Amino acid sequence: MKKKLKDALHRYKVESFKLSHHGLDVADISREILDATQIALQNAYHLHFEKDASPQRIETFRMVKTFVTEALLPPVVEKVMRRITAVEKQQVQLVALLDELMQLLSEDEHSVASGG
């Protein structure tokens, strides 16, 4: 029983490492990350100015906002989304591991109860 539990944990660690370092299906995960990044960037805030704000000041703010949302934010948001996606995939694997461990413990319980 101890060997089965150790093997299940080892499989989880290996799969988790592969996912976080190499990705399982690079094309699908990359598409998922880029889609999430695009959605996050589309939700950029809109600037609202006072009625008496000067046009030069408004244009300066718009230029800064455009630069930030088009040049600075995309790589940062993409990196955050990549990490979130990896953690979500690892969480799914962890739930599968727990399911497998519970099944192994249940089988062991049945074998002990039946005298085997």
N, C-alpha and C positions, 0 to 999 in steps of 0.2 A: 504494500500500500504506500509506504513511504517513497519508494522508487517511482511509482506512478505519479504521485503528487509533485515530486521533484522534477520529473520529466515534463509535466504539464507547465510548471512554472518556467522551466528552461525554454520551452517552445514559445511561451509568451514573451520572454525577454528577447529572444532572437527575432521574433516577428516585430516587436516594438522597436528594436534597434534598426532593423531593415527599413521600417516605415519612416522613422525620424531622420535617417541618414541617406537613404537611397530612394525612398518612395516605392510603393508597390506597383502602381500603374501610373507612371509619370504623366502621360498625356491627360488622363482623366482628372488626376489631382491638380495638375497645372491649370486645366480648364476651369475646375471648380474654384481655385484660388483667384484666377483672373476675373471670373464672373463676380465673386464676392468683392473683389477690389473695385471693380467698375461700379457696382451698386453703392459701395461706401462713398466713392468719389462723387457720384451723382447726387448724393445727399449733402453736398457742401452747403454751408450756410449762405444766405443772401444778406447783403448789406443794406441797412436802412439808415438813411441820413436825415438829419434835421432839415427843415424846409429852407433855412438860410445858409446851408453849407455851400462853400464855393465850388464851382465846377472843377477847378484844378485839384482841390482836395479830394473830391469824389473820384476823379480820374486816377489820382495817385493810389487811392485805396483799391480801386478796381484792378489796376496794374499789379499791385502787390498780391491781391487775392488770386488773380489769374496765374501769376508766377508760382505761388505756393501750391495751388490745386493742380497745376499741370507739370511742374518740375520737381517740387520737393515732396509732396505727399504721396504720389504713386509708389515709389519704391518702399517707403515706410509702411504704408497701408498693405502693400503686397507682402512684406515680411511678416507683419502681424497676422494677416490672413493665412499665410503659410503655416505659421506656428499654431494658430487656432485649428486649422484643418488637421494637422498632425496630431494634436491633442485629442480631437474628436475621434479620429481613427483609432488611437491608442485606447481610448475609453471603450469603444466598441469591442476591441480585442480583450480588454480587461473583463468586461461583462461575459464574454464567451469563456474566458478562463475560469471565472467564478462559477459559471454554469457547469463546466467540466469538472471542477473540483467538488461541487455539490453532488454531482452524479457519481463520482468516484467514492465519496464518503457514504452515499446512500447504498452503493453496491457493497461496500465493505460492511456496512451495518447489517445488510441482508445476509451476507455470508457468515458473519459472527452469530446472528440470530439463528441461522439454520445449522450452525455447528460446523461450518466449513472453514 
